[in-house]
């Protein structure tokens, strides 16, 4: 294997399972030094069972937040994340379902408010992607599926959650480097990620100054979505074309989410952070 590469591997189902990866992503934020920046906050994290969402949730818990972990059907991954959150002394709830359905998003918000009474932080992080070599390979059904998971779900979650978010609350959306650079085999995915950037900027203007809305645009990060999306040879070279020469780990993104969730970023809204291994992005 070359510098920064991962062993070739493939998973057959989206969004992928962390428990089946080798090596597993570094998402337990073991080295993270907390400072009570999110003391007693209530945070919903979609796609929180593994990868970036998992790392952000654990960092939030270390900073004092109770977390609602929303995921599709990766029950083993979700239970591990719940356990790690509870080991910090904070509460964790896991809710399984499809964020691409508005009724499920409504259920998530209702269950959160019924238990905690409010929502302080909403992280829209769930996503899926599928390699399509030609534009004609993108069927009507697959196009709708990707848009429902990646952008409709943001609308659904935000629409329901803002009714219970007070001044000082925050929304953090996960976009992608593909929103800025494009991708020849992820055209529909890149389109949804571009939509998330525009949604972030528009919502910041709509909800500000009471609710801040920002985003994170990861580059190549080692998460279950990678072996669930790419061929084995692509997995093996994943991230090697960055300045760092390797894919990033979810641990390395968690501080971005803490920063945007906390008062450290109190003068930021409508902005995007770019943890991407050194790619130059024209924003």
Order of alpha helices (4+ residues) and beta strands (2+ residues): beta-alpha-beta-alpha-beta-alpha-beta-alpha-alpha-beta-alpha-alpha-beta-alpha-alpha-alpha-beta
